[in-house]
C-alpha cells in the first residue's frame, strides 16, 4: 500500500480540533517559548569588557609569537647536538 494513500485515509478519519483546543495549544506553546527565551538570553558585554578581551587576545598572540621565534632560534643555534658556537660543522 502506498504511504500517501494510507495517510489520506487516516487524515480523513481524524476530526478537526475545535477552535478552543487550538487557542489553548497555541497559548501554551507561546508561553513555553517565552520562558525558554528568557532563560537563554545572555546579557550583552559592556564596551569596556569587549575592549579588554581584545587586548587580552592581542597579548596572547604576541606572547605566542615570541615563544615560537625563541624556540626556532634556539633550535637553530643549539640544534640536537648542543651549542655549536656559530661555527659550521
PDB file of N, CA, C and O in Angstrom:
ATOM      1  N   UNK A   1       0.848  -1.177   0.000  1.00  0.00           N
ATOM      2  CA  UNK A   1       0.000   0.000   0.000  1.00  0.00           C
ATOM      3  C   UNK A   1       0.893   1.239   0.000  1.00  0.00           C
ATOM      4  O   UNK A   1       1.936   1.276   0.652  1.00  0.00           O
ATOM      5  N   UNK A   2       0.464   2.230  -0.733  1.00  0.00           N
ATOM      6  CA  UNK A   2       1.178   3.484  -0.831  1.00  0.00           C
ATOM      7  C   UNK A   2       1.022   4.263   0.481  1.00  0.00           C
ATOM      8  O   UNK A   2      -0.073   4.321   1.040  1.00  0.00           O
ATOM      9  N   UNK A   3       2.100   4.854   0.966  1.00  0.00           N
ATOM     10  CA  UNK A   3       2.045   5.591   2.224  1.00  0.00           C
ATOM     11  C   UNK A   3       1.157   6.818   2.131  1.00  0.00           C
ATOM     12  O   UNK A   3       0.502   7.192   3.103  1.00  0.00           O
ATOM     13  N   UNK A   4       1.133   7.438   0.970  1.00  0.00           N
ATOM     14  CA  UNK A   4       0.289   8.626   0.810  1.00  0.00           C
ATOM     15  C   UNK A   4      -1.196   8.266   0.871  1.00  0.00           C
ATOM     16  O   UNK A   4      -1.996   9.015   1.432  1.00  0.00           O
ATOM     17  N   UNK A   5      -1.560   7.128   0.298  1.00  0.00           N
ATOM     18  CA  UNK A   5      -2.958   6.703   0.383  1.00  0.00           C
ATOM     19  C   UNK A   5      -3.345   6.401   1.831  1.00  0.00           C
ATOM     20  O   UNK A   5      -4.436   6.750   2.280  1.00  0.00           O
ATOM     21  N   UNK A   6      -2.443   5.754   2.542  1.00  0.00           N
ATOM     22  CA  UNK A   6      -2.698   5.462   3.945  1.00  0.00           C
ATOM     23  C   UNK A   6      -2.840   6.753   4.750  1.00  0.00           C
ATOM     24  O   UNK A   6      -3.713   6.860   5.612  1.00  0.00           O
ATOM     25  N   UNK A   7      -1.994   7.716   4.472  1.00  0.00           N
ATOM     26  CA  UNK A   7      -2.069   8.989   5.171  1.00  0.00           C
ATOM     27  C   UNK A   7      -3.375   9.716   4.867  1.00  0.00           C
ATOM     28  O   UNK A   7      -3.979  10.304   5.764  1.00  0.00           O
ATOM     29  N   UNK A   8      -3.812   9.681   3.618  1.00  0.00           N
ATOM     30  CA  UNK A   8      -5.076  10.333   3.257  1.00  0.00           C
ATOM     31  C   UNK A   8      -6.260   9.664   3.956  1.00  0.00           C
ATOM     32  O   UNK A   8      -7.183  10.345   4.402  1.00  0.00           O
ATOM     33  N   UNK A   9      -6.235   8.347   4.050  1.00  0.00           N
ATOM     34  CA  UNK A   9      -7.340   7.641   4.709  1.00  0.00           C
ATOM     35  C   UNK A   9      -7.375   7.957   6.204  1.00  0.00           C
ATOM     36  O   UNK A   9      -8.444   8.176   6.774  1.00  0.00           O
ATOM     37  N   UNK A  10      -6.214   7.980   6.824  1.00  0.00           N
ATOM     38  CA  UNK A  10      -6.161   8.277   8.259  1.00  0.00           C
ATOM     39  C   UNK A  10      -6.550   9.724   8.497  1.00  0.00           C
ATOM     40  O   UNK A  10      -7.259  10.024   9.457  1.00  0.00           O
ATOM     41  N   UNK A  11      -6.101  10.615   7.649  1.00  0.00           N
ATOM     42  CA  UNK A  11      -6.401  12.039   7.806  1.00  0.00           C
ATOM     43  C   UNK A  11      -7.901  12.311   7.678  1.00  0.00           C
ATOM     44  O   UNK A  11      -8.441  13.164   8.382  1.00  0.00           O
ATOM     45  N   UNK A  12      -8.562  11.594   6.793  1.00  0.00           N
ATOM     46  CA  UNK A  12      -9.997  11.780   6.629  1.00  0.00           C
ATOM     47  C   UNK A  12     -10.766  11.306   7.855  1.00  0.00           C
ATOM     48  O   UNK A  12     -11.834  11.837   8.159  1.00  0.00           O
ATOM     49  N   UNK A  13     -10.231  10.311   8.562  1.00  0.00           N
ATOM     50  CA  UNK A  13     -10.937   9.750   9.715  1.00  0.00           C
ATOM     51  C   UNK A  13     -10.746  10.583  10.979  1.00  0.00           C
ATOM     52  O   UNK A  13     -11.517  10.431  11.926  1.00  0.00           O
ATOM     53  N   UNK A  14      -9.753  11.449  11.022  1.00  0.00           N
ATOM     54  CA  UNK A  14      -9.464  12.245  12.227  1.00  0.00           C
ATOM     55  C   UNK A  14     -10.273  13.539  12.171  1.00  0.00           C
ATOM     56  O   UNK A  14     -10.187  14.279  11.190  1.00  0.00           O
ATOM     57  N   UNK A  15     -11.063  13.820  13.222  1.00  0.00           N
ATOM     58  CA  UNK A  15     -11.846  15.065  13.209  1.00  0.00           C
ATOM     59  C   UNK A  15     -10.951  16.285  13.442  1.00  0.00           C
ATOM     60  O   UNK A  15      -9.889  16.176  14.056  1.00  0.00           O
ATOM     61  N   UNK A  16     -11.383  17.433  12.954  1.00  0.00           N
ATOM     62  CA  UNK A  16     -10.651  18.685  13.149  1.00  0.00           C
ATOM     63  C   UNK A  16     -10.732  19.104  14.615  1.00  0.00           C
ATOM     64  O   UNK A  16     -11.777  18.928  15.242  1.00  0.00           O
ATOM     65  N   UNK A  17      -9.662  19.648  15.169  1.00  0.00           N
ATOM     66  CA  UNK A  17      -9.738  20.115  16.555  1.00  0.00           C
ATOM     67  C   UNK A  17     -10.613  21.370  16.640  1.00  0.00           C
ATOM     68  O   UNK A  17     -10.763  22.120  15.675  1.00  0.00           O
ATOM     69  N   UNK A  18     -11.173  21.563  17.816  1.00  0.00           N
ATOM     70  CA  UNK A  18     -12.036  22.732  18.000  1.00  0.00           C
ATOM     71  C   UNK A  18     -11.189  23.999  18.075  1.00  0.00           C
ATOM     72  O   UNK A  18      -9.982  23.944  18.308  1.00  0.00           O
ATOM     73  N   UNK A  19     -11.844  25.137  17.875  1.00  0.00           N
ATOM     74  CA  UNK A  19     -11.158  26.428  17.942  1.00  0.00           C
ATOM     75  C   UNK A  19     -10.584  26.654  19.338  1.00  0.00           C
ATOM     76  O   UNK A  19      -9.499  27.218  19.476  1.00  0.00           O
ATOM     77  N   UNK A  20     -11.297  26.222  20.366  1.00  0.00           N
ATOM     78  CA  UNK A  20     -10.844  26.374  21.746  1.00  0.00           C
ATOM     79  C   UNK A  20      -9.573  25.561  21.984  1.00  0.00           C
ATOM     80  O   UNK A  20      -8.635  26.049  22.615  1.00  0.00           O
ATOM     81  N   UNK A  21      -9.538  24.329  21.486  1.00  0.00           N
ATOM     82  CA  UNK A  21      -8.345  23.485  21.660  1.00  0.00           C
ATOM     83  C   UNK A  21      -7.138  24.088  20.937  1.00  0.00           C
ATOM     84  O   UNK A  21      -6.021  24.056  21.454  1.00  0.00           O
ATOM     85  N   UNK A  22      -7.366  24.636  19.744  1.00  0.00           N
ATOM     86  CA  UNK A  22      -6.274  25.272  19.012  1.00  0.00           C
ATOM     87  C   UNK A  22      -5.752  26.497  19.750  1.00  0.00           C
ATOM     88  O   UNK A  22      -4.541  26.703  19.832  1.00  0.00           O
ATOM     89  N   UNK A  23      -6.651  27.308  20.285  1.00  0.00           N
ATOM     90  CA  UNK A  23      -6.229  28.510  21.007  1.00  0.00           C
ATOM     91  C   UNK A  23      -5.471  28.157  22.280  1.00  0.00           C
ATOM     92  O   UNK A  23      -4.472  28.804  22.594  1.00  0.00           O
ATOM     93  N   UNK A  24      -5.922  27.144  23.023  1.00  0.00           N
ATOM     94  CA  UNK A  24      -5.230  26.726  24.244  1.00  0.00           C
ATOM     95  C   UNK A  24      -3.838  26.186  23.925  1.00  0.00           C
ATOM     96  O   UNK A  24      -2.871  26.498  24.619  1.00  0.00           O
ATOM     97  N   UNK A  25      -3.746  25.383  22.882  1.00  0.00           N
ATOM     98  CA  UNK A  25      -2.446  24.844  22.493  1.00  0.00           C
ATOM     99  C   UNK A  25      -1.485  25.922  22.036  1.00  0.00           C
ATOM    100  O   UNK A  25      -0.301  25.891  22.370  1.00  0.00           O
ATOM    101  N   UNK A  26      -1.997  26.878  21.268  1.00  0.00           N
ATOM    102  CA  UNK A  26      -1.155  27.980  20.793  1.00  0.00           C
ATOM    103  C   UNK A  26      -0.672  28.827  21.966  1.00  0.00           C
ATOM    104  O   UNK A  26       0.489  29.235  21.995  1.00  0.00           O
ATOM    105  N   UNK A  27      -1.552  29.097  22.938  1.00  0.00           N
ATOM    106  CA  UNK A  27      -1.175  29.888  24.114  1.00  0.00           C
ATOM    107  C   UNK A  27      -0.126  29.158  24.942  1.00  0.00           C
ATOM    108  O   UNK A  27       0.819  29.777  25.431  1.00  0.00           O
ATOM    109  N   UNK A  28      -0.285  27.852  25.102  1.00  0.00           N
ATOM    110  CA  UNK A  28       0.704  27.078  25.861  1.00  0.00           C
ATOM    111  C   UNK A  28       2.057  27.063  25.150  1.00  0.00           C
ATOM    112  O   UNK A  28       3.103  27.162  25.792  1.00  0.00           O
ATOM    113  N   UNK A  29       2.032  26.940  23.839  1.00  0.00           N
ATOM    114  CA  UNK A  29       3.280  26.945  23.074  1.00  0.00           C
ATOM    115  C   UNK A  29       3.997  28.282  23.183  1.00  0.00           C
ATOM    116  O   UNK A  29       5.212  28.320  23.382  1.00  0.00           O
ATOM    117  N   UNK A  30       3.263  29.374  23.054  1.00  0.00           N
ATOM    118  CA  UNK A  30       3.874  30.697  23.146  1.00  0.00           C
ATOM    119  C   UNK A  30       4.388  30.990  24.548  1.00  0.00           C
ATOM    120  O   UNK A  30       5.431  31.627  24.700  1.00  0.00           O
ATOM    121  N   UNK A  31       3.676  30.535  25.575  1.00  0.00           N
ATOM    122  CA  UNK A  31       4.139  30.732  26.954  1.00  0.00           C
ATOM    123  C   UNK A  31       5.428  29.961  27.196  1.00  0.00           C
ATOM    124  O   UNK A  31       6.348  30.470  27.836  1.00  0.00           O
ATOM    125  N   UNK A  32       5.495  28.749  26.694  1.00  0.00           N
ATOM    126  CA  UNK A  32       6.711  27.939  26.862  1.00  0.00           C
ATOM    127  C   UNK A  32       7.886  28.562  26.107  1.00  0.00           C
ATOM    128  O   UNK A  32       9.009  28.579  26.611  1.00  0.00           O
ATOM    129  N   UNK A  33       7.633  29.064  24.919  1.00  0.00           N
ATOM    130  CA  UNK A  33       8.690  29.699  24.134  1.00  0.00           C
ATOM    131  C   UNK A  33       9.196  30.962  24.832  1.00  0.00           C
ATOM    132  O   UNK A  33      10.394  31.243  24.809  1.00  0.00           O
ATOM    133  N   UNK A  34       8.298  31.720  25.447  1.00  0.00           N
ATOM    134  CA  UNK A  34       8.714  32.934  26.155  1.00  0.00           C
ATOM    135  C   UNK A  34       9.565  32.591  27.369  1.00  0.00           C
ATOM    136  O   UNK A  34      10.533  33.294  27.661  1.00  0.00           O
ATOM    137  N   UNK A  35       9.220  31.523  28.082  1.00  0.00           N
ATOM    138  CA  UNK A  35      10.019  31.129  29.258  1.00  0.00           C
ATOM    139  C   UNK A  35      11.408  30.675  28.850  1.00  0.00           C
ATOM    140  O   UNK A  35      12.387  31.058  29.490  1.00  0.00           O
ATOM    141  N   UNK A  36      11.522  29.871  27.805  1.00  0.00           N
ATOM    142  CA  UNK A  36      12.842  29.378  27.406  1.00  0.00           C
ATOM    143  C   UNK A  36      13.677  30.480  26.781  1.00  0.00           C
ATOM    144  O   UNK A  36      14.903  30.453  26.890  1.00  0.00           O
ATOM    145  N   UNK A  37      13.045  31.450  26.127  1.00  0.00           N
ATOM    146  CA  UNK A  37      13.800  32.565  25.553  1.00  0.00           C
ATOM    147  C   UNK A  37      14.410  33.403  26.666  1.00  0.00           C
ATOM    148  O   UNK A  37      15.529  33.893  26.517  1.00  0.00           O
ATOM    149  N   UNK A  38      13.701  33.579  27.781  1.00  0.00           N
ATOM    150  CA  UNK A  38      14.239  34.334  28.902  1.00  0.00           C
ATOM    151  C   UNK A  38      15.411  33.608  29.557  1.00  0.00           C
ATOM    152  O   UNK A  38      16.349  34.248  30.032  1.00  0.00           O
ATOM    153  N   UNK A  39      15.364  32.290  29.585  1.00  0.00           N
ATOM    154  CA  UNK A  39      16.443  31.529  30.209  1.00  0.00           C
ATOM    155  C   UNK A  39      17.725  31.562  29.392  1.00  0.00           C
ATOM    156  O   UNK A  39      18.823  31.535  29.947  1.00  0.00           O
ATOM    157  N   UNK A  40      17.582  31.621  28.071  1.00  0.00           N
ATOM    158  CA  UNK A  40      18.762  31.555  27.208  1.00  0.00           C
ATOM    159  C   UNK A  40      19.312  32.921  26.826  1.00  0.00           C
ATOM    160  O   UNK A  40      20.331  33.005  26.140  1.00  0.00           O
ATOM    161  N   UNK A  41      18.662  33.981  27.253  1.00  0.00           N
ATOM    162  CA  UNK A  41      19.134  35.318  26.905  1.00  0.00           C
ATOM    163  C   UNK A  41      20.393  35.637  27.714  1.00  0.00           C
ATOM    164  O   UNK A  41      20.416  35.482  28.935  1.00  0.00           O
ATOM    165  N   UNK A  42      21.429  36.081  27.020  1.00  0.00           N
ATOM    166  CA  UNK A  42      22.669  36.437  27.702  1.00  0.00           C
ATOM    167  C   UNK A  42      22.776  37.964  27.777  1.00  0.00           C
ATOM    168  O   UNK A  42      22.430  38.662  26.824  1.00  0.00           O
ATOM    169  N   UNK A  43      23.248  38.468  28.896  1.00  0.00           N
ATOM    170  CA  UNK A  43      23.443  39.914  28.955  1.00  0.00           C
ATOM    171  C   UNK A  43      24.596  40.323  28.029  1.00  0.00           C
ATOM    172  O   UNK A  43      25.589  39.609  27.896  1.00  0.00           O
ATOM    173  N   UNK A  44      24.441  41.463  27.410  1.00  0.00           N
ATOM    174  CA  UNK A  44      25.464  41.930  26.484  1.00  0.00           C
ATOM    175  C   UNK A  44      26.644  42.487  27.256  1.00  0.00           C
ATOM    176  O   UNK A  44      26.469  43.189  28.252  1.00  0.00           O
ATOM    177  N   UNK A  45      27.834  42.176  26.800  1.00  0.00           N
ATOM    178  CA  UNK A  45      29.044  42.642  27.465  1.00  0.00           C
ATOM    179  C   UNK A  45      29.191  44.146  27.264  1.00  0.00           C
ATOM    180  O   UNK A  45      28.810  44.691  26.229  1.00  0.00           O
ATOM    181  N   UNK A  46      29.741  44.790  28.256  1.00  0.00           N
ATOM    182  CA  UNK A  46      29.934  46.227  28.151  1.00  0.00           C
ATOM    183  C   UNK A  46      31.066  46.532  27.174  1.00  0.00           C
ATOM    184  O   UNK A  46      31.839  45.645  26.813  1.00  0.00           O
ATOM    185  N   UNK A  47      31.154  47.766  26.758  1.00  0.00           N
ATOM    186  CA  UNK A  47      32.189  48.180  25.809  1.00  0.00           C
ATOM    187  C   UNK A  47      33.576  47.991  26.416  1.00  0.00           C
ATOM    188  O   UNK A  47      34.511  47.585  25.725  1.00  0.00           O
ATOM    189  N   UNK A  48      33.705  48.285  27.697  1.00  0.00           N
ATOM    190  CA  UNK A  48      34.996  48.139  28.374  1.00  0.00           C
ATOM    191  C   UNK A  48      35.427  46.671  28.405  1.00  0.00           C
ATOM    192  O   UNK A  48      36.603  46.359  28.217  1.00  0.00           O
ATOM    193  N   UNK A  49      34.480  45.787  28.640  1.00  0.00           N
ATOM    194  CA  UNK A  49      34.793  44.356  28.692  1.00  0.00           C
ATOM    195  C   UNK A  49      35.242  43.845  27.330  1.00  0.00           C
ATOM    196  O   UNK A  49      36.179  43.051  27.243  1.00  0.00           O
ATOM    197  N   UNK A  50      34.573  44.298  26.257  1.00  0.00           N
ATOM    198  CA  UNK A  50      34.975  43.862  24.922  1.00  0.00           C
ATOM    199  C   UNK A  50      36.353  44.381  24.571  1.00  0.00           C
ATOM    200  O   UNK A  50      37.138  43.653  23.963  1.00  0.00           O
ATOM    201  N   UNK A  51      36.677  45.620  24.932  1.00  0.00           N
ATOM    202  CA  UNK A  51      37.999  46.178  24.650  1.00  0.00           C
ATOM    203  C   UNK A  51      39.068  45.410  25.430  1.00  0.00           C
ATOM    204  O   UNK A  51      40.155  45.140  24.919  1.00  0.00           O
ATOM    205  N   UNK A  52      38.743  45.070  26.652  1.00  0.00           N
ATOM    206  CA  UNK A  52      39.704  44.326  27.472  1.00  0.00           C
ATOM    207  C   UNK A  52      39.970  42.947  26.879  1.00  0.00           C
ATOM    208  O   UNK A  52      41.107  42.476  26.882  1.00  0.00           O
ATOM    209  N   UNK A  53      38.928  42.304  26.373  1.00  0.00           N
ATOM    210  CA  UNK A  53      39.127  40.979  25.791  1.00  0.00           C
ATOM    211  C   UNK A  53      39.947  41.072  24.499  1.00  0.00           C
ATOM    212  O   UNK A  53      40.714  40.159  24.194  1.00  0.00           O
ATOM    213  N   UNK A  54      39.794  42.165  23.735  1.00  0.00           N
ATOM    214  CA  UNK A  54      40.621  42.340  22.536  1.00  0.00           C
ATOM    215  C   UNK A  54      42.086  42.496  22.901  1.00  0.00           C
ATOM    216  O   UNK A  54      42.959  41.898  22.271  1.00  0.00           O
ATOM    217  N   UNK A  55      42.355  43.305  23.927  1.00  0.00           N
ATOM    218  CA  UNK A  55      43.752  43.485  24.356  1.00  0.00           C
ATOM    219  C   UNK A  55      44.328  42.174  24.888  1.00  0.00           C
ATOM    220  O   UNK A  55      45.497  41.865  24.655  1.00  0.00           O
ATOM    221  N   UNK A  56      43.513  41.416  25.595  1.00  0.00           N
ATOM    222  CA  UNK A  56      43.990  40.129  26.115  1.00  0.00           C
ATOM    223  C   UNK A  56      44.315  39.182  24.964  1.00  0.00           C
ATOM    224  O   UNK A  56      45.324  38.478  25.007  1.00  0.00           O
ATOM    225  N   UNK A  57      43.475  39.159  23.946  1.00  0.00           N
ATOM    226  CA  UNK A  57      43.737  38.310  22.783  1.00  0.00           C
ATOM    227  C   UNK A  57      44.998  38.739  22.050  1.00  0.00           C
ATOM    228  O   UNK A  57      45.780  37.897  21.607  1.00  0.00           O
ATOM    229  N   UNK A  58      45.200  40.052  21.919  1.00  0.00           N
ATOM    230  CA  UNK A  58      46.419  40.544  21.259  1.00  0.00           C
ATOM    231  C   UNK A  58      47.651  40.188  22.076  1.00  0.00           C
ATOM    232  O   UNK A  58      48.680  39.808  21.518  1.00  0.00           O
ATOM    233  N   UNK A  59      47.552  40.308  23.385  1.00  0.00           N
ATOM    234  CA  UNK A  59      48.687  39.960  24.256  1.00  0.00           C
ATOM    235  C   UNK A  59      49.044  38.489  24.164  1.00  0.00           C
ATOM    236  O   UNK A  59      50.221  38.131  24.131  1.00  0.00           O
ATOM    237  N   UNK A  60      48.041  37.646  24.124  1.00  0.00           N
ATOM    238  CA  UNK A  60      48.289  36.207  23.997  1.00  0.00           C
ATOM    239  C   UNK A  60      48.958  35.911  22.657  1.00  0.00           C
ATOM    240  O   UNK A  60      49.847  35.063  22.578  1.00  0.00           O
ATOM    241  N   UNK A  61      48.536  36.604  21.613  1.00  0.00           N
ATOM    242  CA  UNK A  61      49.145  36.410  20.293  1.00  0.00           C
ATOM    243  C   UNK A  61      50.602  36.831  20.270  1.00  0.00           C
ATOM    244  O   UNK A  61      51.438  36.145  19.680  1.00  0.00           O
ATOM    245  N   UNK A  62      50.915  37.951  20.906  1.00  0.00           N
ATOM    246  CA  UNK A  62      52.305  38.430  20.952  1.00  0.00           C
ATOM    247  C   UNK A  62      53.174  37.454  21.742  1.00  0.00           C
ATOM    248  O   UNK A  62      54.280  37.126  21.312  1.00  0.00           O
ATOM    249  N   UNK A  63      52.694  36.995  22.871  1.00  0.00           N
ATOM    250  CA  UNK A  63      53.472  36.056  23.686  1.00  0.00           C
ATOM    251  C   UNK A  63      53.681  34.745  22.940  1.00  0.00           C
ATOM    252  O   UNK A  63      54.770  34.173  22.994  1.00  0.00           O
ATOM    253  N   UNK A  64      52.660  34.263  22.247  1.00  0.00           N
ATOM    254  CA  UNK A  64      52.787  33.028  21.476  1.00  0.00           C
ATOM    255  C   UNK A  64      53.793  33.195  20.345  1.00  0.00           C
ATOM    256  O   UNK A  64      54.608  32.305  20.105  1.00  0.00           O
ATOM    257  N   UNK A  65      53.744  34.314  19.659  1.00  0.00           N
ATOM    258  CA  UNK A  65      54.696  34.571  18.572  1.00  0.00           C
ATOM    259  C   UNK A  65      56.125  34.662  19.088  1.00  0.00           C
ATOM    260  O   UNK A  65      57.042  34.116  18.475  1.00  0.00           O
ATOM    261  N   UNK A  66      56.321  35.347  20.212  1.00  0.00           N
ATOM    262  CA  UNK A  66      57.669  35.464  20.783  1.00  0.00           C
ATOM    263  C   UNK A  66      58.194  34.097  21.206  1.00  0.00           C
ATOM    264  O   UNK A  66      59.373  33.801  21.012  1.00  0.00           O
ATOM    265  N   UNK A  67      57.345  33.272  21.773  1.00  0.00           N
ATOM    266  CA  UNK A  67      57.781  31.930  22.179  1.00  0.00           C
ATOM    267  C   UNK A  67      58.141  31.089  20.962  1.00  0.00           C
ATOM    268  O   UNK A  67      59.099  30.316  21.009  1.00  0.00           O
ATOM    269  N   UNK A  68      57.396  31.225  19.883  1.00  0.00           N
ATOM    270  CA  UNK A  68      57.690  30.476  18.668  1.00  0.00           C
ATOM    271  C   UNK A  68      59.016  30.912  18.064  1.00  0.00           C
ATOM    272  O   UNK A  68      59.825  30.070  17.673  1.00  0.00           O
ATOM    273  N   UNK A  69      59.244  32.207  17.984  1.00  0.00           N
ATOM    274  CA  UNK A  69      60.525  32.708  17.435  1.00  0.00           C
ATOM    275  C   UNK A  69      61.686  32.270  18.314  1.00  0.00           C
ATOM    276  O   UNK A  69      62.718  31.840  17.799  1.00  0.00           O
ATOM    277  N   UNK A  70      61.539  32.371  19.624  1.00  0.00           N
ATOM    278  CA  UNK A  70      62.604  31.944  20.544  1.00  0.00           C
ATOM    279  C   UNK A  70      62.904  30.460  20.372  1.00  0.00           C
ATOM    280  O   UNK A  70      64.066  30.056  20.363  1.00  0.00           O
ATOM    281  N   UNK A  71      61.871  29.659  20.238  1.00  0.00           N
ATOM    282  CA  UNK A  71      62.081  28.220  20.060  1.00  0.00           C
ATOM    283  C   UNK A  71      62.777  27.895  18.756  1.00  0.00           C
ATOM    284  O   UNK A  71      63.652  27.030  18.718  1.00  0.00           O
ATOM    285  N   UNK A  72      62.398  28.580  17.682  1.00  0.00           N
ATOM    286  CA  UNK A  72      63.050  28.321  16.392  1.00  0.00           C
ATOM    287  C   UNK A  72      64.513  28.766  16.395  1.00  0.00           C
ATOM    288  O   UNK A  72      65.375  28.061  15.871  1.00  0.00           O
ATOM    289  N   UNK A  73      64.794  29.923  16.978  1.00  0.00           N
ATOM    290  CA  UNK A  73      66.186  30.398  17.047  1.00  0.00           C
ATOM    291  C   UNK A  73      67.009  29.472  17.924  1.00  0.00           C
ATOM    292  O   UNK A  73      68.138  29.135  17.569  1.00  0.00           O
ATOM    293  N   UNK A  74      66.476  29.057  19.045  1.00  0.00           N
ATOM    294  CA  UNK A  74      67.216  28.154  19.931  1.00  0.00           C
ATOM    295  C   UNK A  74      67.462  26.820  19.243  1.00  0.00           C
ATOM    296  O   UNK A  74      68.544  26.252  19.392  1.00  0.00           O
ATOM    297  N   UNK A  75      66.512  26.314  18.511  1.00  0.00           N
ATOM    298  CA  UNK A  75      66.717  25.046  17.814  1.00  0.00           C
ATOM    299  C   UNK A  75      67.757  25.194  16.710  1.00  0.00           C
ATOM    300  O   UNK A  75      68.505  24.256  16.434  1.00  0.00           O
ATOM    301  N   UNK A  76      67.810  26.354  16.080  1.00  0.00           N
ATOM    302  CA  UNK A  76      68.794  26.573  15.034  1.00  0.00           C
ATOM    303  C   UNK A  76      70.195  26.718  15.608  1.00  0.00           C
ATOM    304  O   UNK A  76      71.148  26.161  15.062  1.00  0.00           O
ATOM    305  N   UNK A  77      70.332  27.456  16.700  1.00  0.00           N
ATOM    306  CA  UNK A  77      71.655  27.692  17.287  1.00  0.00           C
ATOM    307  C   UNK A  77      72.141  26.476  18.042  1.00  0.00           C
ATOM    308  O   UNK A  77      73.279  26.046  17.857  1.00  0.00           O
ATOM    309  N   UNK A  78      71.300  25.918  18.886  1.00  0.00           N
ATOM    310  CA  UNK A  78      71.730  24.786  19.706  1.00  0.00           C
ATOM    311  C   UNK A  78      71.649  23.475  18.923  1.00  0.00           C
ATOM    312  O   UNK A  78      72.564  22.653  18.987  1.00  0.00           O
ATOM    313  N   UNK A  79      70.587  23.288  18.207  1.00  0.00           N
ATOM    314  CA  UNK A  79      70.410  22.058  17.452  1.00  0.00           C
ATOM    315  C   UNK A  79      70.254  20.857  18.366  1.00  0.00           C
ATOM    316  O   UNK A  79      70.102  20.995  19.580  1.00  0.00           O
ATOM    317  N   UNK A  80      70.295  19.682  17.766  1.00  0.00           N
ATOM    318  CA  UNK A  80      70.156  18.459  18.555  1.00  0.00           C
ATOM    319  C   UNK A  80      71.457  18.091  19.278  1.00  0.00           C
ATOM    320  O   UNK A  80      71.421  17.420  20.310  1.00  0.00           O
ATOM    321  N   UNK A  81      72.604  18.525  18.744  1.00  0.00           N
ATOM    322  CA  UNK A  81      73.885  18.156  19.331  1.00  0.00           C
ATOM    323  C   UNK A  81      74.346  19.142  20.405  1.00  0.00           C
ATOM    324  O   UNK A  81      75.348  18.883  21.071  1.00  0.00           O
ATOM    325  N   UNK A  82      73.661  20.241  20.591  1.00  0.00           N
ATOM    326  CA  UNK A  82      74.072  21.206  21.600  1.00  0.00           C
ATOM    327  C   UNK A  82      74.639  22.452  20.966  1.00  0.00           C
ATOM    328  O   UNK A  82      74.461  22.674  19.769  1.00  0.00           O
ATOM    329  N   UNK A  83      75.318  23.270  21.747  1.00  0.00           N
ATOM    330  CA  UNK A  83      75.855  24.552  21.292  1.00  0.00           C
ATOM    331  C   UNK A  83      76.903  24.334  20.237  1.00  0.00           C
ATOM    332  O   UNK A  83      77.836  23.553  20.420  1.00  0.00           O
ATOM    333  N   UNK A  84      76.740  25.053  19.092  1.00  0.00           N
ATOM    334  CA  UNK A  84      77.712  24.949  18.016  1.00  0.00           C
ATOM    335  C   UNK A  84      78.599  26.183  17.952  1.00  0.00           C
ATOM    336  O   UNK A  84      79.611  26.192  17.252  1.00  0.00           O
ATOM    337  N   UNK A  85      78.216  27.220  18.683  1.00  0.00           N
ATOM    338  CA  UNK A  85      79.046  28.396  18.731  1.00  0.00           C
ATOM    339  C   UNK A  85      79.060  29.178  17.435  1.00  0.00           C
ATOM    340  O   UNK A  85      79.958  29.997  17.241  1.00  0.00           O
ATOM    341  N   UNK A  86      78.141  28.976  16.568  1.00  0.00           N
ATOM    342  CA  UNK A  86      78.097  29.707  15.313  1.00  0.00           C
ATOM    343  C   UNK A  86      79.002  29.149  14.243  1.00  0.00           C
ATOM    344  O   UNK A  86      78.975  29.631  13.110  1.00  0.00           O
ATOM    345  N   UNK A  87      79.807  28.146  14.562  1.00  0.00           N
ATOM    346  CA  UNK A  87      80.726  27.556  13.557  1.00  0.00           C
ATOM    347  C   UNK A  87      79.990  26.528  12.729  1.00  0.00           C
ATOM    348  O   UNK A  87      79.116  25.811  13.218  1.00  0.00           O
ATOM    349  N   UNK A  88      80.357  26.474  11.486  1.00  0.00           N
ATOM    350  CA  UNK A  88      79.763  25.466  10.596  1.00  0.00           C
ATOM    351  C   UNK A  88      80.400  24.118  10.882  1.00  0.00           C
ATOM    352  O   UNK A  88      81.612  24.051  11.085  1.00  0.00           O
ATOM    353  N   UNK A  89      79.642  23.068  10.903  1.00  0.00           N
ATOM    354  CA  UNK A  89      80.237  21.746  11.181  1.00  0.00           C
ATOM    355  C   UNK A  89      81.049  21.210  10.019  1.00  0.00           C
ATOM    356  O   UNK A  89      81.606  20.116  10.108  1.00  0.00           O
TER     357      UNK A  89
END
